[in-house]
Amino acid sequence: MAGESQVFDDLPYFFSFVFDLRIEVYGDMSKYNKVVLRGNPSEKGNFTKFYLDDGVVNVVMIVNKKEDVDSIKQLIRSRKKIVDPTLLSNESVQLRAISN
C-alpha cells in the first residue's frame, strides 16, 4: 500500500436498479459503430448489448439478465477483434469461449 505504485486498470462501470429494471454497463461508450443484441428485449425484458468499434468490443450493457461478467470484462480488456459478431448474439455460445 504505502510506497508501492499500482496501475488502476478497472473498466468504467455503472449500474442502476430501479424497481424491476436492472442495468449494468461495462466499458467506455464513447466510441462504437456496431451494436449486437443478445436476447430478446420484447420477449422477456432481459438482454445484453455489445457495442463494437471495428469488430472490437468496447462496451457491454446487461439489462435484467445474468451474464458471465468476468468473461465480459476479459473480452473488453483483450481488445480482440471479433471476426463474426453474430457469435455474440447467439445465446448458446458461452461468452467465455469468445473471450479466450
ROVO-342658 format. One record per residue: x, y, z of N, C-alpha, C in turn. Coordinates in pm, whole numbers. Layout:
<nodes>
<node n_u="X" n_v="Y" n_w="Z" ca_u="X" ca_v="Y" ca_w="Z" c_u="X" c_v="Y" c_w="Z"/>
...
</nodes>
This chain:
<nodes>
<node n_u="82" n_v="-117" n_w="0" ca_u="0" ca_v="0" ca_w="0" c_u="87" c_v="124" c_w="0"/>
<node n_u="156" n_v="150" n_w="108" ca_u="242" ca_v="268" ca_w="112" c_u="373" c_v="238" c_w="40"/>
<node n_u="416" n_v="330" n_w="-44" ca_u="542" ca_v="313" ca_w="-113" c_u="532" c_v="237" c_w="-245"/>
<node n_u="425" n_v="165" n_w="-264" ca_u="408" ca_v="91" ca_w="-390" c_u="312" c_v="166" c_w="-481"/>
<node n_u="350" n_v="174" n_w="-609" ca_u="255" ca_v="232" ca_w="-704" c_u="191" c_v="119" c_w="-783"/>
<node n_u="62" n_v="129" n_w="-801" ca_u="-11" ca_v="28" ca_w="-875" c_u="-92" c_v="96" c_w="-984"/>
<node n_u="-100" n_v="31" n_w="-1097" ca_u="-176" ca_v="83" ca_w="-1209" c_u="-324" c_v="56" c_w="-1184"/>
<node n_u="-407" n_v="158" n_w="-1201" ca_u="-551" ca_v="143" ca_w="-1190" c_u="-603" c_v="103" c_w="-1328"/>
<node n_u="-651" n_v="-20" n_w="-1341" ca_u="-694" ca_v="-65" ca_w="-1474" c_u="-836" c_v="-120" c_w="-1474"/>
<node n_u="-916" n_v="-79" n_w="-1377" ca_u="-1056" ca_v="-122" ca_w="-1377" c_u="-1130" c_v="-60" c_w="-1495"/>
<node n_u="-1224" n_v="-134" n_w="-1548" ca_u="-1307" ca_v="-83" ca_w="-1657" c_u="-1406" c_v="19" c_w="-1601"/>
<node n_u="-1441" n_v="120" n_w="-1682" ca_u="-1552" ca_v="205" ca_w="-1641" c_u="-1676" c_v="117" c_w="-1622"/>
<node n_u="-1755" n_v="148" n_w="-1521" ca_u="-1869" ca_v="65" ca_w="-1487" c_u="-1976" c_v="150" c_w="-1421"/>
<node n_u="-2100" n_v="126" n_w="-1455" ca_u="-2208" ca_v="184" ca_w="-1376" c_u="-2325" c_v="88" c_w="-1377"/>
<node n_u="-2413" n_v="108" n_w="-1279" ca_u="-2530" ca_v="22" ca_w="-1269" c_u="-2646" c_v="105" c_w="-1216"/>
<node n_u="-2764" n_v="54" n_w="-1239" ca_u="-2885" ca_v="116" ca_w="-1187" c_u="-2987" c_v="7" c_w="-1160"/>
<node n_u="-3044" n_v="10" n_w="-1042" ca_u="-3151" ca_v="-81" ca_w="-1006" c_u="-3272" c_v="3" c_w="-969"/>
<node n_u="-3374" n_v="2" n_w="-1055" ca_u="-3495" ca_v="79" ca_w="-1031" c_u="-3615" c_v="-14" c_w="-1047"/>
<node n_u="-3685" n_v="-38" n_w="-939" ca_u="-3800" ca_v="-128" ca_w="-938" c_u="-3760" c_v="-262" c_w="-1001"/>
<node n_u="-3818" n_v="-300" n_w="-1112" ca_u="-3787" ca_v="-429" ca_w="-1174" c_u="-3682" c_v="-418" c_w="-1284"/>
<node n_u="-3618" n_v="-303" n_w="-1295" ca_u="-3519" ca_v="-281" ca_w="-1401" c_u="-3378" c_v="-280" c_w="-1342"/>
<node n_u="-3293" n_v="-366" n_w="-1397" ca_u="-3153" ca_v="-375" ca_w="-1353" c_u="-3065" c_v="-354" c_w="-1476"/>
<node n_u="-2982" n_v="-252" n_w="-1472" ca_u="-2892" ca_v="-220" ca_w="-1583" c_u="-2749" c_v="-218" c_w="-1532"/>
<node n_u="-2661" n_v="-287" n_w="-1604" ca_u="-2517" ca_v="-284" ca_w="-1575" c_u="-2445" c_v="-253" c_w="-1705"/>
<node n_u="-2349" n_v="-162" n_w="-1699" ca_u="-2272" ca_v="-126" ca_w="-1817" c_u="-2124" c_v="-132" c_w="-1783"/>
<node n_u="-2049" n_v="-203" n_w="-1868" ca_u="-1904" ca_v="-216" ca_w="-1853" c_u="-1837" c_v="-161" c_w="-1978"/>
<node n_u="-1737" n_v="-75" n_w="-1961" ca_u="-1661" ca_v="-22" ca_w="-2073" c_u="-1687" c_v="125" c_w="-2098"/>
<node n_u="-1635" n_v="174" n_w="-2209" ca_u="-1640" ca_v="314" ca_w="-2247" c_u="-1732" c_v="332" c_w="-2367"/>
<node n_u="-1843" n_v="399" n_w="-2348" ca_u="-1945" ca_v="411" ca_w="-2454" c_u="-1916" c_v="524" c_w="-2553"/>
<node n_u="-1799" n_v="583" n_w="-2548" ca_u="-1772" ca_v="699" ca_w="-2633" c_u="-1746" c_v="664" c_w="-2779"/>
<node n_u="-1716" n_v="538" n_w="-2809" ca_u="-1684" ca_v="504" ca_w="-2948" c_u="-1734" c_v="364" c_w="-2983"/>
<node n_u="-1826" n_v="360" n_w="-3080" ca_u="-1873" ca_v="232" ca_w="-3134" c_u="-1939" c_v="258" c_w="-3268"/>
<node n_u="-1937" n_v="157" n_w="-3356" ca_u="-2001" ca_v="171" ca_w="-3486" c_u="-2093" c_v="52" c_w="-3518"/>
<node n_u="-2108" n_v="-39" n_w="-3421" ca_u="-2197" ca_v="-155" ca_w="-3440" c_u="-2248" c_v="-199" c_w="-3304"/>
<node n_u="-2376" n_v="-236" n_w="-3301" ca_u="-2436" ca_v="-288" ca_w="-3179" c_u="-2492" c_v="-427" c_w="-3209"/>
<node n_u="-2457" n_v="-523" n_w="-3124" ca_u="-2506" ca_v="-660" ca_w="-3140" c_u="-2593" c_v="-693" c_w="-3019"/>
<node n_u="-2712" n_v="-742" n_w="-3045" ca_u="-2809" ca_v="-774" ca_w="-2940" c_u="-2807" c_v="-923" c_w="-2911"/>
<node n_u="-2805" n_v="-957" n_w="-2783" ca_u="-2812" ca_v="-1097" ca_w="-2736" c_u="-2936" c_v="-1107" c_w="-2649"/>
<node n_u="-3032" n_v="-1186" n_w="-2690" ca_u="-3157" ca_v="-1195" ca_w="-2617" c_u="-3265" c_v="-1114" c_w="-2688"/>
<node n_u="-3386" n_v="-1121" n_w="-2635" ca_u="-3499" ca_v="-1052" ca_w="-2697" c_u="-3565" c_v="-960" c_w="-2594"/>
<node n_u="-3542" n_v="-830" n_w="-2605" ca_u="-3597" ca_v="-738" ca_w="-2504" c_u="-3750" c_v="-740" c_w="-2496"/>
<node n_u="-3817" n_v="-761" n_w="-2607" ca_u="-3964" ca_v="-758" ca_w="-2604" c_u="-4023" c_v="-888" c_w="-2550"/>
<node n_u="-3945" n_v="-995" n_w="-2554" ca_u="-3997" ca_v="-1124" ca_w="-2511" c_u="-3997" c_v="-1137" c_w="-2358"/>
<node n_u="-3882" n_v="-1121" n_w="-2296" ca_u="-3869" ca_v="-1138" ca_w="-2151" c_u="-3823" c_v="-1010" c_w="-2081"/>
<node n_u="-3783" n_v="-912" n_w="-2158" ca_u="-3733" ca_v="-789" ca_w="-2098" c_u="-3589" c_v="-799" c_w="-2051"/>
<node n_u="-3522" n_v="-908" n_w="-2086" ca_u="-3381" ca_v="-920" ca_w="-2049" c_u="-3297" c_v="-941" c_w="-2174"/>
<node n_u="-3184" n_v="-871" n_w="-2180" ca_u="-3098" ca_v="-877" ca_w="-2297" c_u="-2961" c_v="-821" c_w="-2263"/>
<node n_u="-2870" n_v="-843" n_w="-2357" ca_u="-2734" ca_v="-788" ca_w="-2347" c_u="-2702" c_v="-723" c_w="-2480"/>
<node n_u="-2641" n_v="-605" n_w="-2476" ca_u="-2597" ca_v="-538" ca_w="-2597" c_u="-2445" c_v="-524" c_w="-2594"/>
<node n_u="-2384" n_v="-558" n_w="-2706" ca_u="-2240" ca_v="-545" ca_w="-2724" c_u="-2216" c_v="-429" c_w="-2820"/>
<node n_u="-2138" n_v="-333" n_w="-2779" ca_u="-2106" ca_v="-217" ca_w="-2862" c_u="-1963" c_v="-235" c_w="-2914"/>
<node n_u="-1950" n_v="-247" n_w="-3045" ca_u="-1821" ca_v="-275" ca_w="-3107" c_u="-1773" c_v="-156" c_w="-3189"/>
<node n_u="-1642" n_v="-140" n_w="-3195" ca_u="-1578" ca_v="-43" ca_w="-3282" c_u="-1483" c_v="-119" c_w="-3372"/>
<node n_u="-1518" n_v="-127" n_w="-3500" ca_u="-1439" ca_v="-205" ca_w="-3597" c_u="-1411" c_v="-346" c_w="-3548"/>
<node n_u="-1513" n_v="-410" n_w="-3492" ca_u="-1503" ca_v="-550" ca_w="-3451" c_u="-1450" c_v="-573" c_w="-3311"/>
<node n_u="-1411" n_v="-467" n_w="-3241" ca_u="-1358" ca_v="-479" ca_w="-3105" c_u="-1467" c_v="-436" c_w="-3006"/>
<node n_u="-1494" n_v="-519" n_w="-2907" ca_u="-1597" ca_v="-486" ca_w="-2808" c_u="-1544" c_v="-378" c_w="-2713"/>
<node n_u="-1613" n_v="-263" n_w="-2712" ca_u="-1576" ca_v="-153" ca_w="-2622" c_u="-1666" c_v="-147" c_w="-2499"/>
<node n_u="-1791" n_v="-187" n_w="-2516" ca_u="-1890" ca_v="-174" ca_w="-2408" c_u="-1986" c_v="-291" c_w="-2412"/>
<node n_u="-2030" n_v="-332" n_w="-2294" ca_u="-2137" ca_v="-431" ca_w="-2283" c_u="-2240" c_v="-377" c_w="-2184"/>
<node n_u="-2366" n_v="-377" n_w="-2227" ca_u="-2477" ca_v="-335" ca_w="-2141" c_u="-2565" c_v="-456" c_w="-2116"/>
<node n_u="-2588" n_v="-486" n_w="-1989" ca_u="-2669" ca_v="-601" ca_w="-1948" c_u="-2797" c_v="-547" c_w="-1883"/>
<node n_u="-2911" n_v="-592" n_w="-1931" ca_u="-3039" ca_v="-547" ca_w="-1877" c_u="-3119" c_v="-668" c_w="-1828"/>
<node n_u="-3145" n_v="-671" n_w="-1699" ca_u="-3227" ca_v="-776" ca_w="-1635" c_u="-3182" c_v="-917" c_w="-1671"/>
<node n_u="-3054" n_v="-939" n_w="-1676" ca_u="-3004" ca_v="-1069" ca_w="-1719" c_u="-2877" c_v="-1104" c_w="-1642"/>
<node n_u="-2859" n_v="-1232" n_w="-1617" ca_u="-2735" ca_v="-1281" ca_w="-1557" c_u="-2640" c_v="-1316" c_w="-1671"/>
<node n_u="-2521" n_v="-1262" n_w="-1666" ca_u="-2419" ca_v="-1291" ca_w="-1765" c_u="-2288" c_v="-1321" c_w="-1693"/>
<node n_u="-2195" n_v="-1378" n_w="-1763" ca_u="-2062" ca_v="-1408" ca_w="-1711" c_u="-1980" c_v="-1278" c_w="-1715"/>
<node n_u="-1988" n_v="-1200" n_w="-1608" ca_u="-1925" ca_v="-1068" ca_w="-1605" c_u="-1773" c_v="-1078" c_w="-1619"/>
<node n_u="-1712" n_v="-1179" n_w="-1562" ca_u="-1566" ca_v="-1194" ca_w="-1575" c_u="-1526" c_v="-1211" c_w="-1721"/>
<node n_u="-1603" n_v="-1290" n_w="-1796" ca_u="-1573" ca_v="-1309" ca_w="-1938" c_u="-1599" c_v="-1181" c_w="-2018"/>
<node n_u="-1701" n_v="-1107" n_w="-1979" ca_u="-1729" ca_v="-978" ca_w="-2043" c_u="-1612" c_v="-883" c_w="-2023"/>
<node n_u="-1566" n_v="-871" n_w="-1900" ca_u="-1451" ca_v="-783" ca_w="-1871" c_u="-1328" c_v="-828" c_w="-1949"/>
<node n_u="-1304" n_v="-958" n_w="-1953" ca_u="-1189" ca_v="-1012" ca_w="-2026" c_u="-1200" c_v="-980" c_w="-2175"/>
<node n_u="-1320" n_v="-992" n_w="-2229" ca_u="-1343" ca_v="-964" ca_w="-2371" c_u="-1314" c_v="-817" c_w="-2402"/>
<node n_u="-1360" n_v="-727" n_w="-2318" ca_u="-1335" ca_v="-584" ca_w="-2340" c_u="-1187" c_v="-552" c_w="-2326"/>
<node n_u="-1125" n_v="-601" n_w="-2221" ca_u="-982" ca_v="-572" ca_w="-2197" c_u="-892" c_v="-631" c_w="-2304"/>
<node n_u="-930" n_v="-744" n_w="-2362" ca_u="-843" ca_v="-812" ca_w="-2458" c_u="-826" c_v="-734" c_w="-2588"/>
<node n_u="-926" n_v="-648" n_w="-2619" ca_u="-924" ca_v="-570" ca_w="-2745" c_u="-921" c_v="-664" c_w="-2866"/>
<node n_u="-970" n_v="-786" n_w="-2846" ca_u="-973" ca_v="-887" ca_w="-2950" c_u="-1076" c_v="-851" c_w="-3056"/>
<node n_u="-1038" n_v="-860" n_w="-3181" ca_u="-1130" ca_v="-833" ca_w="-3291" c_u="-1221" c_v="-955" c_w="-3309"/>
<node n_u="-1351" n_v="-931" n_w="-3308" ca_u="-1449" ca_v="-1037" ca_w="-3326" c_u="-1477" c_v="-1048" c_w="-3476"/>
<node n_u="-1429" n_v="-1155" n_w="-3535" ca_u="-1443" ca_v="-1174" ca_w="-3679" c_u="-1589" c_v="-1195" c_w="-3718"/>
<node n_u="-1661" n_v="-1271" n_w="-3637" ca_u="-1802" ca_v="-1299" ca_w="-3663" c_u="-1887" c_v="-1248" c_w="-3546"/>
<node n_u="-1932" n_v="-1121" n_w="-3550" ca_u="-2009" ca_v="-1065" ca_w="-3440" c_u="-2140" c_v="-1139" c_w="-3410"/>
<node n_u="-2190" n_v="-1219" n_w="-3504" ca_u="-2314" ca_v="-1293" ca_w="-3477" c_u="-2295" c_v="-1395" c_w="-3364"/>
<node n_u="-2170" n_v="-1434" n_w="-3337" ca_u="-2143" ca_v="-1523" ca_w="-3223" c_u="-2189" c_v="-1459" c_w="-3093"/>
<node n_u="-2174" n_v="-1326" n_w="-3083" ca_u="-2215" ca_v="-1255" ca_w="-2962" c_u="-2366" c_v="-1262" c_w="-2941"/>
<node n_u="-2441" n_v="-1268" n_w="-3048" ca_u="-2587" ca_v="-1270" ca_w="-3036" c_u="-2642" c_v="-1410" c_w="-3008"/>
<node n_u="-2561" n_v="-1511" n_w="-3029" ca_u="-2606" ca_v="-1649" ca_w="-3012" c_u="-2597" c_v="-1690" c_w="-2865"/>
<node n_u="-2711" n_v="-1704" n_w="-2800" ca_u="-2713" ca_v="-1735" ca_w="-2656" c_u="-2664" c_v="-1875" c_w="-2624"/>
<node n_u="-2653" n_v="-1961" n_w="-2723" ca_u="-2600" ca_v="-2096" ca_w="-2697" c_u="-2446" c_v="-2095" c_w="-2694"/>
<node n_u="-2385" n_v="-1986" n_w="-2740" ca_u="-2239" ca_v="-1973" ca_w="-2737" c_u="-2200" c_v="-1903" c_w="-2606"/>
<node n_u="-2118" n_v="-1970" n_w="-2526" ca_u="-2076" ca_v="-1911" ca_w="-2399" c_u="-1978" c_v="-1797" c_w="-2424"/>
<node n_u="-1995" n_v="-1689" n_w="-2348" ca_u="-1907" ca_v="-1573" ca_w="-2363" c_u="-1762" c_v="-1608" c_w="-2333"/>
<node n_u="-1741" n_v="-1704" n_w="-2245" ca_u="-1605" ca_v="-1748" ca_w="-2212" c_u="-1533" c_v="-1801" c_w="-2337"/>
<node n_u="-1607" n_v="-1870" n_w="-2423" ca_u="-1549" ca_v="-1925" ca_w="-2546" c_u="-1508" c_v="-1814" c_w="-2642"/>
<node n_u="-1581" n_v="-1705" n_w="-2642" ca_u="-1549" ca_v="-1592" ca_w="-2731" c_u="-1433" c_v="-1510" c_w="-2675"/>
<node n_u="-1428" n_v="-1496" n_w="-2544" ca_u="-1326" ca_v="-1410" ca_w="-2482" c_u="-1188" c_v="-1474" c_w="-2477"/>
<node n_u="-1181" n_v="-1606" n_w="-2493" ca_u="-1050" ca_v="-1674" ca_w="-2490" c_u="-987" c_v="-1681" c_w="-2627"/>
</nodes>
